[in-house]
Amino acid sequence: MTFTNETASGWQEQALDTPVAIAANTGYVVAVNTGSTYYVATNNALVSPVTNHDLSTSVGSNGLYGPVGSLPTNSYQSTSYFRDVVFIRD
């Protein structure tokens, strides 16, 4: 999927072509290929959980990165790469 109508700065949002159903008590990975573009990262941002109602982040080495085209598996200092997911409750 490719972002459309991007701007040079500010928040970018991309809707999925098809919604993804999620299940309780299950971990998920949100992955984005940045290629050779810029990205935002904050070291030690995942040392403590971030919780919003029934959803929360895992703590520790779960902010992952890796080569383009593969599932990310590398981590560095509990870094967050700031990918948000919009959830819609049915």
Beta strands, then each sheet from edge to edge (+ up, - down):
strand 1: 51-52
strand 2: 55-56
strand 3: 64-65
strand 4: 74-75
sheet 1: 1+ 2-
sheet 2: 3+ 4-
end
